[in-house]
Amino acid sequence: MVRIDNKRFHELLKEKKDLEDNRPHDIDAMRRWKHSMSKILQELELFR
């Protein structure tokens, strides 16, 4: 169980890093980006 959670945690961190590195500049893409980022951050909170 812990190992699966740990794996998911690292996947989330990687996704977050990818999003941070590929921040879009047009408005629609930015909305999707923000939505994705907030989902990732929300799930990361569960690991605290």
Phi, psi and omega in degrees: 000310182297322182293321177298314179301318180297319179298314179298319180301316180290326175299315180298317179297321180294315178300317180299315179298316178301316179297316180298324181283338185239048181291125183282168182241343177270157192297314181297316179297323180295321178297314179297319179300313181298319180297312179299314181297317181294324177298315180297314181296322178298313180292324178298327179302327181295340181272353181282000000 
